[in-house]
């Protein structure tokens, strides 16, 4: 193919691009014309077009008979001296000494001989983690004059001390950077600076923050930056050092803390003017950027003949087109060959370009806002994939885009295309190309980068002040314009979050439908399932450490929970991917989401034991591992699948399901389904009656399937609660013959029931803490409003000047606290309590409550239910209680539903437990979440 292309394009003569008129040659010769992007339509030769593409002076390209790849490379190489002169200033790096640690004389890494504790490099290029109580280390480079910096990206947001130390600073398991006179550090967890003693400084940090550590030895100052914003001078008049014995970058991390160090091997995310990186950038950096800008201008010129262009419209009227597309091959391939030679020429260049110029180039081509230039991006991808050395470069590109998602903050003025949206939109389109998806899947960083794409950066207090500058609350005496301003702000932020979540769903859909080129052949959904299982094991491992210093990034947990919730509630449809998810065990024929489908429902009990085959790691209603170990029916229970009819607990006259005229409130759009109570609360009649009042005596249509003994049954089992069977509304369990095929199928493919189980587990692992934090701020906001009102009343009643002064000081403090609560509540409302999420949470609770009612008739089934199934019900009760009016009444449903499970049959080996929220001991026979339900 390449040989044929060279033959084809070597015959193109300079200045002989023949214009076509009506696609028919004319008898008389015509003057050669070529359309140039910079000068519009006119008499322009190929030379002038090349001058524009390569940013050259007029008449600098000489006429030639051939336009081929070598000619193009000769043009670009003629500009190398120009960029070598521009880079000359960067070569003056006096005041820096790098110690060779076995890698390279110019590579800055952690000096292994300086490590105190257990600090490991867990991922390249330099992501380090402490694996003991307190670990400290220095880099293998020091500085004694000039201005220098390095960047630290936070993978966790716990106790970390980042800064500088001299060689004489000794580390112990109790003392690290900043704990002595000869070291300086900043800790955003405790919001302190450290130089032997802590002093309040800076801002609290969050996962994804990029901390710039800067030292100015010309002025003897140390300062820190958070996401490019100065936190002020932390230390001045620091000790002057001698050559070869200067200040070393140094860090101290608590157990489980993790950060990404960048000494200059990659371009800084937030470079600070005047400060140099420890590792010098490649000398060919500017030349590579120049080549990419040439390729960009080539694509712009080629876009002239696309519909919609003003130039195109004029050309269309003239019916004349220049054959620029025939020049595209030699020009583009000449640029690309030169670029790959540059990238591979010097040590360290590959990683630097893959994380710097290449992502910027792709984002510039694709665009950061809609509508994206998909056609140009397709051309660029095809161009890169033609070169053998591009695989690793493109894998680094995906990793760099993942990093961009993790650190990109929401900016109000950029909404709705803010935060991680540009990176997500680009990677979602790139991964629609199977070759790119295969490259990503083969990458050793697949799971890590996937987590990065699902890690939207959360704002801290100062970030929220920028995002929500104006605040308002009911009854406030703020400016009348604050209410409308805040509403507009919330609308903009909500739209931005919606777009990011939409791209999360698209990315997960791409992974779900991906079939890896593996032997034996895997089914669609297998890659996504493996990722979920590995991620859950990782999160469980972090939780099992029980270290108070670890503040892990649970935004991935929240993102996965949100994606699965949308899939189950709203369906799997993703724009541009319709029909691509067929054959993975998910019901895609219906427009109705899994949680809202009418008819029969079923659930395989094997899901209760996924990742916990011996009941050792998950707390269950029936107790721990010792209670189940000697149960002879253990294996039989795992193999069952329960099946029931939606709404089977109600009689026919009062049943409200998704198939009846009146719908549950999650699917009710009729105004007749909503009525107002005498207390002014919006109530919906479209709820699930079964738990809004005692359930009528009716046998539930429940089927449990068992392949080994189809005729066996669990008949007349005693109720697991102190309530009568009439109250529980569930009849006896029976078996069916169709179990085997369903189980075999469910083990091979990804099904909605498995996603539902995973969603509930994700809620337990990370989402629950977000909801409880939201409830705290909502409650605290109400208290702060009351305090502020009481203080205003006292100010009006007091006449003593001194008392009024103290009251006004207290009022200012109350108001500042209230404003912070209002901003936090507003953030949680748009990120956690959007309308469709409330609908999905309500439908999830309906589904789970029906499942538990079905299982409650069998002791041997019910005791294996994981406790996190009930945890989501309790928290959802509180969430819906504070939500939109149609869902407020649903909280009553959940409260009464939880009362159905107040008691379970006590196990003789079941130990007593302490309720983590109330602090009191839970009796052997008391159901774990009952305390929270009663408090509600």
PyMOL commands that set and color helices and strands:
alter all, ss='L'
color gray80, all
select helices_A, chain A and resi 2-9+46-53+69-77+80-86+88-91+112-114+285-305+310-318+325-345+349-355+357-366+374-385+390-407+412-414+421-430+434-442+446-453+461-467+480-513+526-545+555-570+594-596+605-609+625-628+634-638+665-667+671-673+689-691+725-728+739-748+752-797+801-832+835-855+859-862+868-881+885-899+930-935
alter helices_A, ss='H'
color red, helices_A
select strands_A, chain A and resi 20-21+96-98+119-123+127-130+134-143+147-154+160-165+183-187+192-194+198-200+210-216+221-226+229-236+247-254+258-262+276-277+320-321+600-604+641-645+674-676+682-684+702-705+913-914+921-922
alter strands_A, ss='S'
color yellow, strands_A
deselect
rebuild
show_as cartoon
